[in-house]
Amino acid sequence: MGGVVNNLVGDRIFAIRDVSTKEVYVIDGLIDAILKDPLKADVKSESESRLAPSWRVDRIPLKRDGSGSAVYGMILFKNMLEASENMRLLGWDNNEHANGTCALEHR
């Protein structure tokens, strides 16, 4: 990844659901730059109206102290096609939060 990360919650994230295994994978600009592939998320909870995956990203380049790790959580509101994402940078006071709309795509 070139440079240093300033915003740890990106403008766009893709949540990919494998309908046969129920596994969830996520990828955004940060994950793509570090890992080059979608990252498997843990499904913390799921109901008819919500899906709540969480994941951890390591080796994030920081302005100070080399690199760090962040823990992410998301709530996808299935019926409203909206999402809320939170990020906590481990070992720091940095927390970020974002809300947005979703687009559903079947393949």
Buried (B, 14 or more C-beta within 10 A) or exposed (E): BEEEBEEBBBEEBEBBBEEEEEBBBBBBBBBBBBBEEBBBBEBEEBEEEEBBBBBEBEEBBBEEEEEBEBEBBBBBBBEEEEBBBBBBBEEEEEEBEBEEEBEEEEE
